[in-house]
């Protein structure tokens, strides 16, 4: 099918400009004891409208990255000193890093007539040497489906709040009774490397089918490239915000957006999210209150009986995470999840030596309820549910340079292949 892309129109004056982060800094903080750690957690839970926690407070053995507005620097530093926390400035000028990262954006698609393409020789709108906006991603989806109709079927899971389509691609050689993998990206708008990997995964499975046919002959793949199209578009918009995380649906007050990865109905709102509408981890007024989360839910449930693995691709931190996020308790089958993750990470790390840490979301990153991976396992019944936090560890954070896209994708693909090989034997 031909996807329709609805442009998101925002109410803005002719003088509106993109949100800037002049004077903002990112601090790396480490609590020294339980008391100081609890202070960080309190800030995370109660002042997320002021302090943007790029990584959640985990425990006293881990550091936390926090973006601080210039007006709150002294207050923040005084608090750190009062509780004797270790800290240093990780990014001195956030706006400078944003300006650098904008050099990595692909030019917008120019209007063009439909091109005649023969199978095997497509000219895609993406090349994975730069970051592409939503129209380019959807054009790529159209292109690859038109070029390989024997392998790719595209359907719509519905529309976002602002009317952007939410496509899902089925990659399959046909037949019935196959195990499946469900993969998605872009649930957090500012994590540009996520759609960049997921679209590359689509291309690798389809265009390079002949190099590894077993991954498609024996597995059905269901892939959603951008779960948060409105937010993603907003990060590219001249009147938007490069570091926007949530969707773009209005709340009851003055603030916009719900964290879609806190809106799923599995132990929703039981910790690790906020009721503050302006907060980065606002969980919404109810579980599945957001249409984007409902669209993903319905798509997963429609294929859950054949799906053995769920992947949610994020950044950053270099973690291969398992449920649970809502509790520190381990799933009954945690050893199975861990062993497969370890095999995948071993292959991933062997490519360039990039280290990944394996464990449950709560025990590595901190409590977070209402997340998609918890719901995939606990709600949809998909045994192997993983969140993969890709490059890097915070030097660039959400602004991973485009010259690392292919390196990131190649190593993560090695891990995904290990999981796919396991799925063929399940």
C-alpha positions in Angstrom: 0.0 0.0 0.0 1.1 3.6 -0.5 1.5 5.3 2.9 0.1 8.7 3.5 2.1 11.2 5.4 0.2 13.9 7.2 2.3 16.9 8.1 2.1 18.1 11.7 1.0 21.7 11.8 1.8 23.6 15.0 0.4 26.9 16.2 3.3 29.2 16.0 4.0 32.8 15.1 6.0 33.7 12.1 8.9 34.6 14.4 8.9 31.3 16.2 12.2 29.5 16.3 13.4 26.1 17.4 13.9 25.8 21.2 17.5 26.5 22.1 19.6 25.2 24.9 22.1 28.0 25.4 23.8 27.7 28.8 22.4 24.2 29.5 24.9 21.7 30.8 24.8 17.9 31.4 26.2 16.8 34.7 27.3 13.3 35.5 26.4 12.7 39.1 27.2 9.8 41.5 25.5 9.4 44.9 27.8 8.2 47.7 25.2 6.7 50.0 21.5 5.9 50.2 20.5 9.3 51.5 22.1 11.2 48.5 20.7 8.6 46.1 17.2 9.2 47.5 17.7 12.9 46.8 18.4 12.2 43.2 15.4 10.0 43.0 13.3 12.7 44.5 14.5 15.2 41.9 13.7 12.7 39.2 10.2 12.0 40.4 9.2 15.5 41.5 11.2 18.0 39.4 11.4 16.4 36.0 9.8 19.5 34.6 13.1 21.3 35.5 15.8 18.7 35.4 16.0 16.5 32.3 17.4 13.1 33.5 19.1 11.8 30.4 19.7 8.6 32.4 17.6 7.6 35.4 18.9 7.3 38.9 19.9 3.6 39.1 21.7 3.0 42.4 24.7 4.2 44.3 27.0 2.1 42.1 26.0 4.0 38.9 26.3 7.5 37.6 23.3 9.6 36.4 23.3 12.2 33.6 21.2 15.3 34.2 20.7 18.3 31.9 20.4 21.4 34.0 19.0 24.8 32.8 21.3 27.8 33.4 18.9 29.4 35.9 19.1 26.3 38.1 22.8 25.6 38.0 23.7 27.1 41.3 20.7 25.4 43.0 21.6 22.1 41.6 25.4 22.3 42.4 24.6 23.5 45.9 22.4 20.5 46.4 25.1 18.1 45.1 27.6 19.7 47.5 25.3 19.6 50.4 24.9 15.9 50.0 28.6 15.3 49.2 27.9 13.8 45.7 30.5 13.3 43.1 29.9 15.2 39.9 31.5 16.7 36.8 30.2 18.5 33.7 29.9 16.0 30.9 28.5 18.3 28.2 29.5 22.0 28.7 27.3 23.5 26.1 24.2 21.5 25.0 23.3 24.0 22.3 26.7 23.7 20.7 26.4 20.0 20.5 22.9 20.4 18.9 24.3 22.7 16.3 27.0 20.2 15.5 24.5 17.4 15.2 22.3 19.3 12.8 25.1 19.0 10.2 24.2 15.3 10.3 20.6 15.8 9.0 19.9 14.6 5.5 18.4 17.3 3.2 14.6 17.2 3.0 13.2 15.2 0.1 12.5 17.2 -3.0 9.2 16.7 -4.8 9.7 14.1 -7.5 7.7 12.0 -9.9 7.4 8.3 -9.2 10.5 6.5 -10.4 10.5 3.3 -12.3 12.6 0.8 -10.4 13.6 -2.7 -11.3 14.0 -5.4 -8.6 17.5 -5.4 -7.1 18.4 -1.9 -8.1 16.5 0.4 -5.8 17.5 4.0 -5.1 16.5 4.6 -1.6 15.8 7.9 0.1 18.0 6.8 3.0 21.7 6.0 3.0 22.4 5.7 6.7 25.2 8.2 6.6 22.9 11.0 8.0 19.7 11.2 10.0 16.5 11.4 8.0 13.2 13.0 8.8 9.8 11.3 8.8 8.9 11.9 5.2 12.2 10.3 4.1 11.6 7.3 6.3 8.1 6.8 4.9 9.4 7.2 1.4 11.9 4.5 2.1 9.1 2.2 3.4 7.2 2.8 0.2 10.3 2.2 -2.0 11.3 -1.1 -0.4 7.8 -2.4 -0.4 7.3 -1.5 -4.1 10.7 -3.0 -5.1 10.3 -6.3 -3.1 6.6 -7.1 -3.1 7.4 -10.8 -2.7 9.1 -10.1 0.6 7.5 -6.9 2.1 3.9 -6.1 3.0 3.1 -2.8 4.5 -0.1 -2.0 6.4 -1.1 0.8 8.7 -1.6 0.2 12.4 -3.5 3.5 12.6 -2.7 7.2 12.9 -0.9 9.2 15.6 -2.6 12.1 17.5 -1.5 14.5 14.7 -2.6 12.2 11.9 0.7 10.7 10.9 0.5 7.2 9.7 2.1 4.4 11.8 3.1 1.7 9.3 4.2 -1.9 10.1 6.2 -3.9 7.7 5.9 -7.7 7.5 9.0 -9.3 6.0 8.3 -12.9 5.0 8.6 -15.4 2.2 5.1 -16.6 3.0 3.7 -19.8 4.4 2.3 -20.4 7.9 3.5 -21.7 11.2 6.6 -19.6 11.4 8.0 -18.1 14.6 8.1 -14.3 14.5 10.2 -11.4 15.8 8.5 -8.0 16.5 10.9 -5.0 16.4 10.2 -1.3 16.8 12.0 2.0 17.2 11.5 5.7 17.8 9.2 5.5 20.8 11.3 8.4 22.3 11.5 11.2 19.7 15.0 12.5 20.4 16.7 9.0 20.0 17.5 9.4 16.3 19.8 6.4 16.2 16.8 4.2 16.9 14.8 4.7 13.6 18.2 4.8 11.9 18.9 1.3 13.0 15.4 -0.1 12.5 15.2 1.1 8.9 18.7 -0.3 8.3 17.5 -3.6 9.7 14.6 -3.6 7.2 17.0 -3.0 4.4 19.4 -5.7 5.6 16.8 -8.3 5.8 15.2 -7.5 2.4 17.9 -6.2 0.1 20.5 -8.6 1.4 18.1 -11.5 1.6 20.3 -13.6 -0.7 23.3 -13.3 1.7 21.3 -14.8 4.6 18.0 -16.2 3.4 17.5 -18.3 6.5 16.5 -15.3 8.6 13.5 -14.6 6.4 12.7 -18.1 5.1 12.3 -19.3 8.6 11.1 -16.2 10.5 8.3 -13.7 10.0 9.4 -10.2 10.9 7.0 -7.4 12.0 8.8 -4.1 12.2 7.5 -0.6 13.1 10.2 2.0 12.3 8.8 5.0 14.2 6.4 4.6 17.1 6.3 8.3 17.9 6.0 10.0 14.6 4.7 13.3 15.9 7.5 13.7 18.4 10.1 12.6 15.9 8.8 15.2 13.5 9.0 17.9 16.2 12.7 17.2 16.8 13.4 18.1 13.2 11.0 21.1 13.0 12.3 24.7 12.7 9.8 25.5 15.5 10.4 22.3 17.5 12.8 20.9 20.1 15.8 18.7 19.2 15.6 17.1 22.7 11.9 16.4 22.8 11.1 12.9 24.2 7.3 12.5 24.5 4.5 12.5 22.0 2.7 15.7 21.0 -0.8 15.1 22.4 -2.0 18.0 24.7 -2.6 17.3 28.4 -5.3 18.8 30.6 -3.0 21.7 31.6 -0.6 23.8 29.6 1.9 21.1 28.9 2.1 18.8 25.9 3.1 15.2 25.6 3.1 11.8 27.3 6.0 9.5 27.6 4.7 6.6 25.5 7.2 4.3 27.2 5.4 4.8 30.5 1.8 4.4 29.0 1.5 0.7 28.7 -0.9 -1.3 30.8 1.4 -3.5 32.8 1.8 -2.3 36.4 1.2 1.2 34.9 2.0 4.1 37.3 3.6 2.0 40.0 6.9 3.9 40.1 9.6 5.3 37.9 7.2 7.7 36.1 5.6 11.0 37.0 2.2 12.5 37.3 3.6 16.0 36.4 2.3 16.7 33.0 5.4 18.8 32.1 7.7 16.0 33.2 9.8 14.0 30.8 8.4 10.7 32.1 4.7 11.7 32.4 2.7 8.5 32.3 -0.5 9.9 30.9 -3.9 10.1 32.5 -4.5 6.3 32.2 -2.8 3.3 30.8 -3.1 3.2 27.0 -4.5 6.8 27.1 -2.3 7.6 24.0 -3.4 6.5 20.6 0.2 5.6 19.6 0.5 3.2 22.5 -2.8 1.6 21.6 -1.8 1.2 18.0 1.4 -0.7 19.0 -0.6 -2.8 21.5 -3.1 -3.9 18.8 -0.4 -4.6 16.3 1.5 -6.8 18.8 -1.6 -8.6 20.0 -2.5 -9.5 16.4 0.7 -11.5 16.0 1.5 -12.4 19.6 0.7 -16.1 19.2 3.6 -16.5 16.8 6.0 -13.9 18.2 8.9 -15.3 20.2 10.9 -12.1 20.6 10.1 -8.4 21.0 12.8 -5.8 20.4 12.5 -2.1 21.4 15.5 -0.1 20.2 16.6 3.0 22.2 19.5 5.1 23.0 21.7 5.6 24.9 23.9 3.7 27.4 24.9 0.4 25.7 22.6 -1.9 27.6 20.8 -5.1 26.6 17.9 -5.0 29.0 15.3 -7.5 30.0 12.1 -7.1 32.1 11.1 -6.3 34.6 11.1 -2.5 34.8 8.4 -2.1 37.4 10.1 -4.3 40.1 13.6 -5.4 41.1 12.3 -9.0 41.2 13.5 -11.2 38.3 11.1 -13.0 35.9 10.9 -16.7 36.5 12.6 -17.4 33.2 15.3 -14.7 33.7 18.1 -17.1 33.1 16.7 -17.9 29.7 16.5 -14.3 28.8 20.0 -13.6 30.2 21.7 -16.5 28.4 20.4 -15.5 25.0 21.2 -11.9 25.6 24.8 -12.9 26.6 25.3 -14.8 23.4 24.0 -11.8 21.4 26.2 -9.3 23.2 29.3 -11.5 22.8 28.8 -11.3 19.0 27.9 -7.6 19.1 31.0 -6.7 21.1 33.3 -8.8 18.9 32.7 -6.4 16.0 34.4 -3.3 17.4 34.8 -4.1 21.1 31.8 -2.0 22.1 30.8 -3.1 25.7 27.2 -3.7 26.6 25.8 -4.5 30.0 23.1 -7.1 30.4 20.4 -7.1 33.1 16.9 -6.1 34.0 15.7 -2.6 33.4 15.1 -1.9 37.1 18.4 -3.3 38.4 20.5 -1.5 35.8 18.6 1.7 35.0 16.2 2.2 37.8 12.5 1.6 38.4 10.3 2.4 35.4 6.7 1.2 35.1 4.3 1.1 32.2 7.1 0.3 29.7 6.6 -1.5 26.4 9.0 -4.3 27.1 7.2 -5.2 30.4 3.9 -5.2 28.6 5.2 -7.3 25.7 6.2 -10.0 28.1 3.6 -9.7 30.9 0.7 -8.4 28.7 1.2 -10.0 25.3 2.9 -13.1 26.5 6.1 -12.7 24.4 8.8 -14.6 26.3 11.9 -12.9 25.1 11.4 -9.2 25.5 14.4 -6.9 25.1 15.1 -3.2 25.2 18.4 -2.5 23.5 20.0 0.9 24.5 22.5 1.5 21.7 25.5 3.8 21.4 26.9 5.7 23.2 27.7 6.0 26.9 27.0 9.7 27.1 29.9 11.5 25.4 27.4 12.6 22.7 24.2 11.2 24.3 21.2 11.6 22.1 23.3 13.5 19.5 25.3 10.5 18.3 27.3 11.7 15.3 26.1 10.3 12.0 29.5 8.8 11.2 28.7 6.2 13.9 25.3 5.1 12.4 26.7 2.3 10.3 29.2 1.1 12.9 26.3 1.0 15.5 24.0 -0.8 13.1 26.6 -3.4 12.0 27.4 -4.4 15.6 23.8 -4.5 16.8 22.9 -6.6 13.7 25.3 -9.2 14.9 23.5 -9.5 18.1 20.1 -9.6 16.4 21.3 -12.4 14.2 22.1 -14.5 17.3 18.6 -14.0 18.5 17.1 -14.8 15.1 19.1 -18.1 15.0 17.7 -19.0 18.4 14.1 -18.2 17.2 14.5 -20.6 14.4 15.0 -23.4 16.9 12.2 -22.5 19.3 
